[in-house]
């Protein structure tokens, strides 16, 4: 009996936290949700040069990568905006999310694609994600300043907020440099 209980306890302890993973949307579904009027999404890669990465650093944003996959939302050949997907670490697992950016550089929408943590899934609630809408490069985009924290989800809130700030800054630099003309 003790062997069975010990084996059961070990089996439960061995379950990875990713067993809590929930996939909410694919990147394509998120793009269509963010830009429902789009009739096409053009996949592009925005590559920042060293000077552009230094611009990000000067803004206090760590570029993390020189290359960013971007979906350009179009209707009849006219650009409506951009969708960028990214991953950040919550507490120990990755959070996949997408950010829709309007032509003026402001956040149009944030969607959580996959959440793998056992706690903090409340960042997917519409009220929390709506805080980002309309914020752009001039916005602080920091938890505790213009983005509210969720008790029990502090790391998820902070890391997704940092990721959204990074995407806003990357696209602003890319647009100024003509990479998204």
C-alpha angles and dihedrals in degrees: 000000000000091000090054092049092046091049091048092050091049091049092052092046090050094057105113119232087242086075083083092059117135123188109206104171140359118237089253093052091049092050091052090047092051096045107026092166093059117110094188141024115207114205112222137165117225111207119194121208125221093269091052091049088052089053088057091049090051088056091052092251119130106221093208091188137028092213124061127181110228131184111212109211111217138179116193090342093307116121114239098177145292138280122204124184122202143161129230131179113254107193098316106333132066123263113205115206142162130219124203113208123197122221091262090059096253125130111264098180144342121212129185107224101182131005118192104173124102092229137030099048087138088091085081091063112113094233092060095044093046090066088078097054112113095010117128143164093309091055122098095225096193130136109251093024111058098344118063122229124232114222108243092020101067096128093045091048093047097045096045089047090050089049093051090048089051093050092048090050095044092052092046091053092044092050092049089050092051096246091125100037 
